[in-house]
Amino acid sequence: MELLGVHHVSLNVTDLDSTVLFYTDVLGLPLLERPELRVDGKWLGLPDGREVHLLVSDVPESKGQHFAFEVASVADTIEHLTAAGHSPSKEGGIDGVCRQTFCSDPSGNLVEFNERM
């Protein structure tokens, strides 16, 4: 078996409309065509061809569970998220590895924004 990378991340969301707006309007991800499935949701595209799948569910968030977007600048990301009305964490990081900030989407999913060093 040969793993080629992550194809998509799937997130449970309780409020599809406001969560889609977060990922499309605030983060700039495009909506993708999605087949008819048993569960309501939306698919979004990433610049590298990978995807984020939003699935409507009433499953509560899991503490600490998150995924990360790589960004060019954590400082610019914090400024952008704040201007859009969201509350990112203060810049943190791992010495010699990365700078990072965290922000919850409207359904409570924790999203990391990671600037590699």
Secondary structure, DSSP 8 states (H G I E B T S, - for coil): -------EEEEEES-HHHHHHIIIIIT---EE-----SS-EEEEE-TTS-EEEEEE------TT-EEEEE-S-HHHHHHHHHHTT------EEETTTEEEEEEE-TTS-EEEEEEE-
